[in-house]
């Protein structure tokens, strides 16, 4: 029982040892098997299913140049694919193994299979020559042995040569001499003294037989010629000489000097040395012997990897008659030197690797070999520094190239990995091999725009579909991961969706307008653009595009005062007593454009009497050039042209009729009376309105007095009688209405629009019966306003009577210090002059305060009404 347990433990030990060699398998197959013969079921022995063989790409990756076996992927069997001749593959080796290397993928694995080739008795013993002649002196003593040629049998084991047999002859027999290298050398033994007189020639047949079943044999004919003289043969000091020689020995190097002695005298004792008759051409071309001295020299080059040892037969012959010969053998062992560099073999081609591959991912299978022996053949593989890869040893000079670091395709899309193989010889020899490894891209980079934001400038009244600009984003990834599509994120621009303004080409990032823009309605808006790649998962980034609408001179000036219907004439009455410089009327116009496009100038194009009237280019005031005489016509027609400063210039005209009348007084009171003449039923309303206006005027007067005192104390002069600021917020509101207000002795009409809490559109006319100055000032806020609608409201609200002015007026625009400070143009400014501002020649000129960014840029004499 104890012995049984010992056997079981031994079996378990060998089983575990076998499993540690990475699933090595050994098959045995006899040589000369027919093609297609099954060696073994490799799939079963490797533990693979039939379906896995094709899916995992099972293949043979042998180092040998010729493939003797193939895989039947349908059955999972290893079959013979070429003729197998054990003698040509392994020679006289007792064990003949053919290594096979099998590779499977997903995951990548490596298997080693050894196939042992069994010998069959397919070769019979064969002698180098079919006939040989020996000359033996009749005086030769019995028992002398004569070496014969050995028969050659390529088979091994039991099929190799077993024995020699000589045909029956009373004088000779055959004996076999077993050499150290395992060869069996036949020797002819003289059993009985020769008598030339009785028989001078002996015919012998030597047969060599192997141990196969059935046995095979070969024969050679030996002819013995009996000689009558020279009965001593040369004798070597040793029958076998052993020497060593370095593989890198130079030519003509002396290897050994042989010596044979012959006891005869004279020519019978003189010895010459020769290589044996059956010395191969390779040995003859590698070595040479001096016939006189017996010294052997190196004639050719040695290669340990091709022939590690040599055995040469040497014959010493005397010069007697008959000549006698002695025999010996020289065995030369070649000492290996490190003359072969290591070789790096790719067992499998390198596989592309994803840049997010984890450490330890197998990239390729590599093996190393060196034809040298000993330490000269021990090979070490290393990967050069700087690569995120290492070599993982497998078994027996086999390695797996695996990842060992972070991979980034955008930094290195391909690695040319340098692997160095070094042997342990002295000096060490190295070999380098470059293995290219491609890195596969993953979507790890979002698109990036060239700028954080973009500014686009577009002139208004553009054609729908016109291109605004092109933005671009880049993605360092590859393929679909780098294909970028552009889209606009939904957002609001005021009350409208941005997508109703513009659209974007998803492929090239070009932004197009979907409508024609109006600067007076939309001045600027923002577009959020998203760039998105087509990777999985998809990555994106956004940028902001600021679209600025540039003003175009697309609005003609609109006349606010005097108001006149289509084709009608606005009539103004002046007294015949008017002197030179008398203010006939003041034309007020606005332009919905901005900047230079809104700068307005006035010109008297046509007049009934051009010598009587003149017009201020910038203020729009029409005044008399001279004193009116009795000879002047009582009615005059003035054609006034109002132009802006844009390109091209936009203009409009207004016709004013002027009537010269006698006895006109208090024109403003007449206007007030006409403004309130709808009927007697409004008398009570007018009474209450006068009371309210008087109260407000008193409060306003007190306020202005206080402000005037403060201005005097601070050293600043202010001539603007009323100034208000509206809410800076911009809102569109088209609800306009007329409001009559009073401020002390000043009476004015105010046109209001919009919510009181928001910005107001305001137009005021400040009038005073006590002043020579009566101005109509129009203020245009920055918010969008439909000026045509505003004019229609004013036309419907103002009294039908013409505005008349009695006294000579001079109005001059001057800059204030506030203009240079660049105040906001979003407020309301109303300028009018009261009785305290009454001036004569040399009196200070009233100043109108102008706020807004245009105030500091306009020369004092060229401020357009729009800038107010």
C-alpha positions in Angstrom: 0.0 0.0 0.0 2.9 2.4 0.8 4.4 1.8 -2.6 1.1 2.6 -4.3 0.9 6.0 -2.5 4.5 6.7 -3.6 3.5 6.1 -7.2 0.5 8.3 -6.9 2.5 11.2 -5.4 5.1 10.8 -8.2 2.3 10.9 -10.9 0.8 14.1 -9.3 4.2 15.7 -9.2 4.8 15.1 -13.0 1.2 16.3 -13.8 1.8 19.6 -12.0 5.2 20.0 -13.6 3.7 19.4 -17.0 1.0 22.1 -16.5 3.6 24.7 -15.6 5.1 24.6 -19.1 2.3 26.6 -20.6 0.2 23.7 -22.0 3.0 21.9 -24.0 1.8 18.9 -26.0 3.9 16.0 -27.5 2.7 13.8 -30.3 4.5 10.8 -31.8 4.3 10.0 -35.5 6.4 7.6 -37.6 8.3 8.9 -40.5 7.1 8.5 -44.1 3.5 8.8 -43.1 1.1 9.5 -45.9 -0.1 13.0 -46.6 -3.2 13.9 -44.6 -2.6 11.4 -41.8 -3.9 12.6 -38.5 -1.3 13.3 -35.9 -3.7 14.3 -33.1 -6.8 16.3 -32.2 -5.1 19.5 -31.3 -8.4 21.3 -30.4 -9.3 18.7 -27.8 -5.8 18.6 -26.4 -5.7 22.4 -26.0 -9.2 22.5 -24.5 -10.7 24.5 -27.4 -14.1 24.0 -29.0 -14.3 23.5 -32.7 -16.1 26.9 -33.1 -13.4 28.7 -31.2 -10.7 27.5 -33.7 -11.8 29.8 -36.5 -13.0 32.6 -34.3 -9.7 32.8 -32.4 -7.7 32.3 -35.6 -5.7 29.2 -34.5 -2.6 28.9 -36.7 0.9 27.5 -36.8 3.7 29.9 -36.2 6.7 27.7 -36.5 10.2 29.0 -36.8 11.1 26.3 -39.4 11.1 27.4 -43.0 9.2 24.3 -44.2 5.9 23.2 -42.8 5.4 19.5 -42.4 2.0 19.7 -40.7 -1.2 21.6 -41.1 -4.4 22.3 -39.2 -7.8 21.0 -40.2 -9.9 23.8 -38.8 -13.1 21.9 -39.4 -12.1 19.0 -37.2 -9.5 20.5 -35.0 -6.9 17.9 -36.1 -3.2 18.2 -36.8 -2.4 16.4 -40.1 0.7 15.6 -42.1 1.1 18.0 -45.0 4.6 17.0 -46.4 6.9 14.0 -46.6 8.7 13.4 -43.4 12.1 11.8 -43.6 13.6 11.4 -40.2 17.1 10.8 -41.5 17.2 14.2 -43.4 15.7 16.0 -40.4 17.6 14.7 -37.5 20.4 12.5 -38.9 21.8 10.0 -36.4 20.1 11.6 -33.3 18.4 9.1 -31.1 15.5 11.5 -30.5 14.0 13.5 -33.4 11.7 16.3 -32.2 9.9 18.8 -34.5 8.7 21.9 -32.4 5.5 23.6 -33.5 4.3 26.9 -32.2 0.5 27.5 -32.2 -1.0 30.9 -31.7 -4.6 31.8 -30.9 -6.1 35.3 -30.6 -8.8 37.1 -28.5 -7.1 36.7 -26.1 -3.7 36.2 -27.6 -2.2 32.9 -26.4 0.9 30.8 -27.3 1.2 27.0 -27.2 4.2 24.8 -27.9 3.7 21.4 -29.4 6.5 18.9 -29.9 6.2 16.1 -32.4 8.5 13.1 -32.1 9.4 11.5 -35.4 9.8 7.7 -35.0 12.3 5.8 -37.1 11.2 3.0 -39.4 13.5 0.6 -41.2 13.5 2.3 -44.5 17.2 2.3 -45.1 19.5 -0.8 -45.6 23.2 -0.7 -44.6 25.4 0.5 -47.4 29.1 0.4 -47.8 30.9 3.4 -49.2 32.4 1.3 -52.0 31.2 -2.0 -53.5 34.7 -3.3 -53.9 38.0 -3.0 -52.0 41.5 -4.5 -52.5 43.9 -5.3 -49.7 47.5 -6.2 -50.1 48.8 -8.5 -47.3 52.2 -9.8 -47.1 52.4 -13.5 -46.8 54.7 -13.1 -43.8 51.9 -11.3 -41.9 51.4 -12.9 -38.5 48.1 -14.4 -37.6 45.8 -12.3 -35.5 46.7 -9.1 -37.3 43.6 -7.0 -37.9 42.9 -4.9 -41.0 40.3 -2.1 -40.6 37.6 -2.3 -43.2 35.0 0.3 -44.3 32.1 0.7 -42.0 28.7 0.3 -43.5 26.4 3.2 -43.1 22.7 2.9 -42.0 20.8 6.2 -41.5 18.3 4.4 -39.3 18.7 4.5 -35.6 17.8 2.4 -32.6 16.9 -1.2 -33.4 16.8 -0.4 -37.1 20.4 0.6 -37.2 23.4 -1.6 -38.1 23.7 -4.7 -35.8 26.4 -7.0 -37.1 28.9 -8.0 -39.9 29.3 -11.4 -41.5 32.0 -12.7 -43.8 31.7 -15.5 -46.2 33.5 -18.7 -45.2 37.3 -18.5 -45.6 39.8 -20.5 -43.6 42.4 -17.7 -43.5 40.2 -14.7 -42.6 37.4 -13.8 -40.2 35.6 -10.6 -39.3 35.5 -8.9 -35.9 33.6 -5.8 -34.9 35.2 -3.0 -33.0 32.9 -0.6 -31.1 34.1 2.9 -31.0 33.4 5.6 -28.4 31.1 7.4 -30.8 28.9 4.4 -31.2 30.1 3.3 -34.6 30.8 -0.4 -35.4 34.0 -0.8 -37.4 34.5 -4.2 -39.1 38.1 -5.5 -38.9 39.5 -8.3 -41.1 41.4 -10.8 -38.9 44.1 -13.1 -40.3 43.3 -16.4 -38.7 45.8 -18.5 -40.6 49.2 -17.7 -42.2 49.1 -17.0 -45.8 50.9 -19.0 -48.5 51.2 -17.1 -51.7 52.3 -20.2 -53.5 49.1 -21.9 -52.6 46.7 -19.0 -53.1 47.8 -15.5 -54.0 44.2 -14.0 -54.1 41.4 -14.3 -51.7 37.9 -13.2 -52.7 35.8 -12.2 -49.6 32.2 -11.0 -49.3 31.4 -8.8 -46.3 27.7 -8.4 -45.4 26.3 -5.8 -43.0 22.9 -6.5 -41.4 20.6 -4.2 -39.4 18.2 -5.0 -36.6 15.0 -4.1 -38.4 12.0 -6.4 -38.9 12.4 -7.6 -41.6 16.2 -7.1 -41.5 18.0 -5.4 -44.4 21.6 -5.8 -45.4 24.3 -4.6 -47.7 27.5 -6.2 -49.1 30.9 -5.2 -50.4 33.5 -7.3 -52.2 37.0 -7.5 -50.6 39.9 -8.8 -52.7 43.0 -9.9 -50.8 46.3 -9.9 -52.7 49.0 -11.8 -50.9 52.4 -10.1 -51.1 55.7 -11.7 -50.6 57.9 -9.0 -48.9 58.0 -6.1 -46.5 56.4 -7.8 -43.6 56.2 -4.7 -41.1 53.6 -2.1 -41.1 53.9 1.5 -39.9 52.5 1.8 -36.4 51.1 5.1 -34.9 51.7 6.0 -31.3 48.0 6.2 -30.7 45.1 4.7 -32.6 43.0 7.8 -31.8 44.1 11.3 -31.4 41.8 14.0 -29.8 42.4 17.7 -30.2 40.4 21.0 -29.8 40.5 23.9 -32.1 38.9 27.4 -31.7 36.2 28.2 -34.2 38.0 31.5 -35.2 41.4 29.9 -35.9 43.1 31.3 -38.9 44.1 29.4 -42.0 47.4 27.4 -42.1 47.2 27.0 -38.3 49.1 23.8 -37.3 46.7 21.5 -35.5 48.7 18.3 -34.7 51.7 16.3 -35.9 51.3 12.5 -36.2 54.0 10.0 -36.1 54.1 6.4 -37.2 57.1 4.0 -37.0 58.0 1.2 -39.3 60.6 -1.4 -38.1 61.7 -2.1 -41.6 64.8 -0.6 -43.1 65.3 1.4 -46.2 62.4 2.2 -48.4 60.3 -0.3 -46.4 60.8 1.9 -43.3 60.1 5.2 -44.9 56.6 6.4 -44.0 54.3 8.8 -45.9 51.0 10.2 -44.4 47.7 10.5 -46.2 44.1 11.1 -45.3 42.0 8.0 -45.6 40.5 7.0 -48.9 37.0 7.9 -47.8 37.7 11.3 -46.4 34.8 13.6 -47.4 35.3 16.6 -49.7 34.3 18.9 -46.8 37.1 17.5 -44.6 39.6 17.6 -47.4 38.7 21.3 -48.1 39.0 22.1 -44.4 42.2 20.3 -43.5 45.5 19.3 -45.2 48.3 16.9 -44.1 52.0 17.1 -44.8 52.9 13.8 -46.4 56.4 13.8 -45.1 55.9 15.1 -41.5 52.4 14.0 -40.8 51.5 17.5 -39.6 47.8 18.5 -40.1 47.0 22.2 -41.0 43.8 24.2 -41.1 43.0 24.8 -44.7 39.5 26.4 -44.6 37.2 28.1 -42.2 35.5 26.5 -39.2 31.9 27.0 -38.2 30.8 25.5 -35.0 27.2 26.0 -35.8 27.6 23.9 -39.0 30.0 21.2 -37.9 30.9 21.1 -34.2 33.4 18.2 -34.6 35.5 16.4 -37.2 36.8 12.8 -37.4 39.5 12.1 -40.0 41.2 8.7 -40.8 44.9 9.0 -41.4 47.0 6.3 -43.3 50.7 5.9 -42.9 52.3 4.0 -45.8 55.8 2.7 -46.2 57.7 2.6 -49.5 58.4 -1.1 -49.4 57.2 -3.7 -51.9 54.6 -4.5 -51.2 53.9 -1.3 -49.3 52.6 -1.6 -45.8 50.2 0.8 -44.1 49.1 1.7 -40.6 45.9 3.5 -39.6 44.8 6.0 -36.9 42.0 8.5 -36.4 42.1 12.1 -35.5 39.0 13.6 -33.7 38.9 17.4 -33.6 36.5 19.2 -31.3 35.6 22.8 -32.5 35.4 25.3 -29.6 32.6 27.8 -30.1 33.3 31.5 -30.1 30.7 34.2 -30.0 30.5 34.9 -33.7 26.7 34.9 -34.2 24.6 37.8 -33.2 21.2 37.0 -31.6 18.1 36.9 -33.8 14.7 38.4 -32.9 11.8 36.5 -34.3 8.2 37.9 -34.4 6.0 34.9 -33.6 2.9 37.1 -34.3 2.5 40.4 -36.1 1.9 43.3 -33.7 -1.7 44.2 -33.2 -3.1 47.7 -33.2 -3.8 49.0 -29.7 -6.6 51.3 -28.5 -5.3 54.3 -26.7 -7.3 53.4 -23.7 -5.9 49.9 -23.5 -5.2 48.9 -19.9 -1.7 47.9 -18.8 -0.7 44.4 -19.6 -2.5 44.3 -23.0 -0.6 41.9 -25.3 0.6 43.6 -28.5 2.9 40.9 -30.0 4.6 37.6 -29.3 8.4 37.6 -29.7 11.1 34.9 -29.5 14.9 35.1 -29.6 17.6 32.6 -30.7 21.3 32.5 -31.0 23.2 29.8 -33.0 26.1 29.9 -30.6 26.3 27.5 -27.7 26.7 28.0 -23.9 26.8 31.5 -22.6 27.3 32.7 -26.2 23.8 31.5 -27.0 22.0 32.9 -23.9 19.9 35.8 -25.1 18.3 38.7 -23.2 15.7 41.0 -24.7 15.1 44.5 -23.5 12.9 47.4 -24.7 14.5 50.8 -25.2 13.6 53.5 -22.6 10.9 55.9 -23.4 8.3 53.5 -24.7 5.1 52.6 -22.7 5.7 48.9 -23.4 7.6 46.1 -21.6 8.6 42.5 -22.4 6.9 39.9 -20.3 8.9 36.5 -20.3 6.9 33.5 -21.2 9.1 30.4 -21.5 12.3 29.3 -23.2 13.3 32.7 -24.8 9.7 33.6 -25.7 8.3 36.9 -24.7 5.0 38.9 -24.9 5.2 42.6 -25.7 2.6 44.2 -23.4 1.5 47.8 -22.7 2.9 49.5 -19.5 1.8 53.1 -19.5 -0.7 55.6 -20.8 -1.2 55.8 -24.5 -2.3 59.0 -26.3 -2.8 58.7 -30.1 -2.9 62.5 -30.4 0.6 62.6 -29.1 2.0 59.5 -30.7 -0.1 57.8 -33.3 2.5 55.1 -33.9 5.3 53.7 -31.8 8.4 52.3 -33.5 9.5 50.1 -30.5 13.2 49.3 -30.5 14.0 45.9 -29.0 17.6 44.9 -28.3 18.7 41.3 -28.1 22.1 40.7 -26.3 23.9 37.4 -25.7 26.1 36.5 -22.7 29.2 36.0 -24.8 32.4 38.0 -24.4 32.4 40.3 -26.1 28.6 40.4 -26.2 26.8 40.7 -29.5 23.6 42.6 -29.9 20.8 42.9 -32.5 18.1 45.5 -32.7 14.7 45.3 -34.3 12.1 47.9 -34.8 8.5 46.8 -34.2 5.8 49.3 -35.4 2.7 49.5 -33.2 -0.3 51.6 -34.4 -2.5 53.3 -31.8 -6.2 53.2 -32.4 -8.2 56.4 -31.8 -10.9 56.8 -29.2 -13.1 59.9 -28.8 -11.3 61.5 -25.9 -11.1 65.1 -27.3 -14.0 67.5 -27.7 -14.0 70.0 -30.6 -12.3 73.2 -29.8 -13.0 76.6 -31.4 -10.2 78.9 -32.6 -11.6 81.7 -30.5 -13.7 81.9 -27.3 -16.1 84.3 -29.0 -16.6 85.8 -32.5 -17.8 89.2 -33.6 -19.7 89.5 -36.8 -20.7 92.8 -38.5 -23.6 92.9 -40.9 -25.0 95.9 -42.7 -28.8 96.2 -42.4 -31.1 95.5 -45.3 -29.0 92.5 -46.2 -30.4 89.9 -48.5 -31.9 86.9 -46.7 -29.6 84.0 -47.0 -26.4 86.1 -47.1 -23.4 84.7 -45.2 -22.5 86.4 -42.0 -19.3 84.6 -41.4 -17.7 81.2 -40.8 -16.5 79.7 -37.5 -14.4 76.7 -37.3 -13.6 74.1 -34.7 -10.9 71.4 -34.7 -10.8 68.0 -33.2 -7.4 66.2 -32.9 -9.2 62.8 -33.0 -9.5 60.7 -36.2 -12.3 59.4 -38.4 -15.9 59.9 -37.0 -14.4 61.1 -33.7 -13.1 64.1 -35.6 -16.1 64.8 -37.9 -17.6 68.0 -36.6 -21.2 69.2 -37.1 -22.3 72.6 -36.1 -25.7 73.7 -34.7 -27.2 76.7 -33.1 -28.5 76.4 -29.5 -32.0 77.8 -29.1 -32.0 81.1 -27.3 -33.8 84.4 -27.3 -32.8 87.7 -28.8 -35.4 90.0 -27.4 -38.8 88.4 -28.0 -37.6 86.4 -31.0 -35.8 83.1 -31.2 -32.3 83.3 -32.5 -33.1 80.4 -34.9 -35.5 82.8 -36.7 -32.6 85.2 -37.4 -29.8 82.9 -38.5 -29.0 79.4 -39.4 -25.7 77.5 -39.7 -24.3 75.1 -42.2 -23.8 71.9 -40.1 -20.8 70.8 -42.1 -18.6 73.9 -42.6 -19.8 76.3 -39.8 -21.0 79.1 -42.2 -23.7 81.3 -40.6 -26.4 82.7 -42.9 -29.1 85.2 -42.2 -32.7 84.1 -42.5 -34.1 87.5 -42.9 -33.2 91.1 -43.7 -32.2 93.0 -40.6 -33.3 96.5 -39.7 -30.8 98.4 -37.6 -33.6 100.5 -36.2 -35.2 97.3 -34.7 -32.3 95.1 -34.0 -28.8 96.3 -33.3 -27.1 93.4 -31.7 -27.8 89.8 -30.7 -25.9 86.7 -29.6 -25.8 83.3 -31.1 -24.7 80.2 -29.2 -23.0 77.8 -31.6 -22.3 74.2 -30.6 -19.7 72.0 -32.3 -20.3 68.3 -31.8 -18.2 65.4 -33.0 -19.6 62.0 -34.2 -17.7 59.8 -31.8 -19.3 57.5 -29.3 -20.0 59.0 -26.8 -20.2 62.3 -28.6 -18.3 65.3 -27.3 -19.1 69.0 -27.8 -18.2 72.5 -27.1 -19.9 75.9 -27.5 -18.9 79.4 -28.5 -20.7 82.8 -28.6 -21.1 84.7 -31.9 -21.9 88.4 -31.4 -23.8 89.8 -34.4 -23.7 93.5 -34.8 -26.1 95.2 -37.2 -24.5 98.2 -38.9 -26.7 101.1 -39.8 -27.4 102.0 -43.4 -28.8 105.2 -44.7 -32.2 103.8 -45.5 -34.5 106.4 -43.9 -35.3 109.8 -45.2 -35.7 112.7 -42.8 -39.3 113.1 -41.5 -40.6 116.5 -40.9 -42.1 116.9 -37.5 -43.0 120.6 -37.7 -44.5 122.3 -39.5 -47.0 119.6 -40.1 -48.5 119.3 -43.6 -50.5 116.7 -45.3 -49.6 115.0 -48.6 -49.3 117.8 -51.2 -50.6 120.5 -48.8 -48.9 123.6 -47.7 -48.2 124.7 -44.1 -49.2 128.4 -43.7 -47.4 130.8 -41.4 -48.5 134.4 -40.6 -46.0 137.1 -39.8 -46.6 140.8 -39.3 -45.6 143.3 -42.0 -43.8 145.1 -39.3 -41.3 142.3 -38.9 -37.7 143.4 -39.0 -34.6 141.7 -40.4 -33.9 138.4 -38.5 -37.5 137.9 -37.6 -38.2 134.1 -37.0 -40.7 133.1 -39.5 -40.9 129.4 -38.6 -38.6 126.7 -37.4 -38.6 123.4 -39.4 -37.9 120.4 -37.2 -37.2 117.0 -38.7 -35.9 113.6 -37.4 -34.1 110.7 -39.1 -34.5 107.2 -37.9 -30.9 106.3 -38.8 -27.9 106.7 -36.6 -24.6 108.4 -36.7 -23.7 110.4 -39.8 -26.8 109.0 -41.5 -28.9 111.0 -39.0 -27.1 114.3 -39.3 -29.7 116.7 -40.8 -29.2 119.9 -42.7 -31.8 122.3 -44.0 -31.8 124.3 -47.2 -34.2 126.8 -48.7 -34.5 125.5 -52.2 -37.1 127.8 -53.7 -38.8 131.0 -52.5 -41.2 133.5 -54.1 -38.8 136.2 -53.0 -35.3 134.8 -52.3 -34.1 138.2 -51.1 -36.7 138.2 -48.2 -36.0 134.9 -46.5 -33.0 132.9 -45.3 -32.6 129.5 -43.6 -30.1 128.3 -41.0 -28.4 125.1 -42.3 -28.4 123.2 -39.0 -31.2 124.7 -36.9 -33.9 124.8 -39.6 -34.9 128.4 -38.6 -36.4 130.5 -41.4 -35.8 134.2 -40.8 -36.3 137.4 -42.7 -33.2 138.8 -44.4 -34.5 142.3 -44.3 -37.3 144.5 -43.1 -40.6 143.8 -44.8 -41.7 146.7 -47.0 -45.1 147.6 -48.3 -44.1 146.6 -51.8 -43.6 142.9 -50.8 -46.3 140.5 -51.8 -48.7 139.5 -49.1 -48.1 135.8 -49.6 -45.0 133.8 -50.3 -44.2 130.2 -51.0 -41.1 128.6 -49.5 -39.8 125.1 -50.6 -37.5 123.7 -48.0 -35.3 120.6 -48.5 -34.2 118.5 -45.5 -31.1 116.2 -46.2 -29.2 113.7 -44.0 -25.5 113.2 -44.1 -25.6 109.5 -45.2 -24.4 107.8 -48.4 -26.4 107.9 -50.5 -28.1 111.1 -49.3 -31.7 110.8 -48.4 -33.9 114.0 -48.5 -37.4 115.2 -48.1 -39.1 118.5 -48.8 -41.8 120.6 -47.1 -43.6 123.6 -48.5 -44.3 126.5 -46.2 -46.7 129.4 -47.1 -46.0 132.7 -45.5 -48.7 135.4 -45.3 -47.9 139.0 -44.4 -50.6 140.6 -42.3 -51.2 143.8 -40.5 -52.1 144.1 -36.8 -50.9 140.6 -35.6 -50.3 140.6 -31.8 -49.8 137.9 -29.2 -49.4 135.0 -31.6 -48.9 132.5 -28.9 -52.1 133.5 -27.2 -53.9 133.2 -30.5 -52.4 129.7 -30.8 -53.6 128.8 -27.4 -57.1 130.1 -28.1 -57.2 128.1 -31.4 -56.0 125.0 -29.6 -58.9 125.3 -27.3 -61.7 126.4 -29.7 -63.5 123.1 -30.2 -66.6 124.6 -28.4 -68.1 126.4 -25.5 -68.8 123.1 -23.8 -65.1 122.8 -22.9 -65.0 126.1 -21.0 -65.1 124.5 -17.6 -62.4 122.0 -18.5 -60.2 124.9 -19.7 -60.8 126.8 -16.4 -59.6 123.8 -14.4 -56.7 123.2 -16.7 -55.5 126.8 -16.3 -55.7 126.5 -12.5 -53.6 123.3 -12.6 -51.1 124.8 -15.0 -50.7 127.9 -12.8 -50.0 125.7 -9.7 -47.5 123.6 -11.6 -45.8 126.7 -13.0 -45.4 128.2 -9.5 -43.8 125.1 -8.2 -41.5 124.8 -11.2 -40.5 128.5 -10.9 -39.5 128.0 -7.3 -37.5 124.9 -8.3 -35.7 126.7 -11.1 -34.8 129.6 -8.8 -33.2 127.2 -6.3 -31.3 125.4 -9.1 -30.1 128.8 -10.5 -28.7 129.8 -7.1 -26.9 126.6 -6.9 -25.5 126.9 -10.3 -24.2 130.5 -9.6 -22.5 129.3 -6.5 -20.8 126.5 -8.2 -19.6 128.8 -11.0 -21.5 127.0 -13.7 -23.9 128.6 -16.1 -27.0 126.7 -17.3 -29.4 128.1 -19.9 -31.4 125.0 -20.4 -34.7 125.6 -18.9 -35.9 122.0 -18.7 -34.1 118.7 -18.9 -35.3 115.2 -18.1 -34.0 111.8 -18.3 -35.9 108.7 -19.0 -35.5 105.2 -17.9 -32.4 103.7 -19.6 -34.2 100.5 -20.4 -35.3 100.1 -24.0 -38.9 99.1 -24.7 -40.9 99.4 -27.8 -44.1 101.3 -27.3 -46.2 103.0 -29.9 -48.9 104.6 -27.7 -48.2 108.2 -28.2 -50.4 111.1 -26.8 -50.2 114.8 -26.5 -50.0 116.5 -23.1 -50.2 120.2 -22.5 -47.9 121.4 -19.7 -46.9 124.7 -18.2 -43.7 125.7 -16.4 -44.2 129.2 -15.0 -44.7 131.6 -17.9 -43.6 128.9 -20.3 -46.3 126.9 -22.1 -45.4 123.8 -24.0 -46.8 120.7 -25.6 -45.3 117.3 -24.7 -45.7 114.2 -26.9 -45.3 111.1 -24.7 -45.1 107.5 -25.6 -44.6 104.3 -23.6 -44.8 103.2 -20.0 -44.0 105.8 -17.5 -41.8 103.4 -15.7 -39.9 102.6 -18.9 -38.1 104.9 -21.4 -40.4 107.6 -22.8 -40.5 109.0 -26.2 -40.9 112.8 -25.7 -41.3 115.8 -27.9 -41.7 119.2 -26.3 -42.4 122.6 -27.6 -41.6 125.4 -25.2 -43.4 128.7 -25.9 -43.5 132.0 -24.2 -45.4 135.2 -25.1 -42.8 137.2 -23.3 -39.7 135.8 -25.0 -38.1 136.4 -28.4 -37.1 132.7 -28.4 -39.6 130.0 -29.0 -38.0 126.6 -29.8 -39.3 123.2 -30.7 -36.9 120.6 -29.5 -37.3 116.9 -30.5 -35.5 114.2 -28.5 -34.9 110.8 -30.0 -34.1 108.0 -27.6 -31.9 105.0 -28.5 -34.7 102.6 -28.5 -36.5 101.7 -31.8 -39.3 103.9 -32.7 -41.7 104.1 -35.7 -41.3 107.7 -36.6 -43.9 107.7 -39.2 -46.4 106.6 -36.7 -45.2 109.2 -34.3 -45.5 112.0 -36.9 -49.1 110.8 -37.6 -49.9 111.1 -33.9 -48.4 114.6 -33.7 -50.3 115.6 -36.9 -53.6 114.5 -35.3 -52.8 116.2 -32.0 -51.4 119.6 -32.8 -53.7 122.5 -33.6 -54.4 123.3 -37.2 -53.3 126.9 -37.0 -49.8 127.8 -38.0 -47.1 128.6 -35.5 -46.3 132.3 -35.6 -43.6 134.2 -33.8 -43.5 137.8 -33.3 -40.0 138.9 -32.3 -36.7 138.5 -33.8 -34.9 135.4 -32.6 -31.5 134.1 -32.8 -30.7 130.5 -31.7 -27.2 129.1 -31.6 -26.0 125.6 -30.7 -23.1 125.5 -28.4 -21.3 122.7 -26.7 -21.4 122.2 -23.0 -18.8 120.5 -20.9 -21.2 117.7 -20.4 -20.9 116.8 -24.1 -17.2 115.9 -23.6 -18.1 113.6 -20.8 -20.0 111.4 -23.2 -23.3 111.2 -21.3 -25.9 108.5 -22.2 -28.1 109.2 -25.1 -30.9 107.1 -23.7 -32.4 110.0 -21.7 -34.8 112.8 -22.7 -33.5 116.4 -23.1 -35.9 119.3 -23.6 -34.5 122.7 -24.1 -36.5 125.9 -24.1 -35.8 129.6 -23.3 -38.1 131.6 -20.9 -38.4 135.3 -20.3 -35.3 135.4 -18.0 -33.3 134.4 -21.1 -34.4 137.5 -23.1 -31.4 138.8 -24.8 -30.3 141.8 -26.8 -27.2 142.1 -29.0 -24.2 140.9 -27.1 -26.4 138.9 -24.6 -25.2 135.4 -23.7 -26.4 132.7 -26.0 -28.7 130.1 -24.5 -27.1 126.6 -24.3 -28.8 123.3 -25.0 -27.3 120.4 -23.2 -26.7 117.4 -25.4 -26.1 113.9 -24.0 -25.0 110.8 -25.7 -21.9 109.3 -27.4 -22.3 111.6 -30.4 -22.2 114.8 -28.3 -18.4 114.8 -28.0 -17.8 114.0 -31.6 -19.9 116.7 -33.3 -18.6 120.2 -34.0 -20.6 122.8 -32.1 -22.2 124.1 -35.2 -23.2 120.7 -36.7 -25.2 118.9 -34.0 -28.1 117.3 -35.7 -31.5 117.1 -34.0 -31.2 113.3 -34.0 -28.3 113.4 -31.6 -30.5 115.2 -29.1 
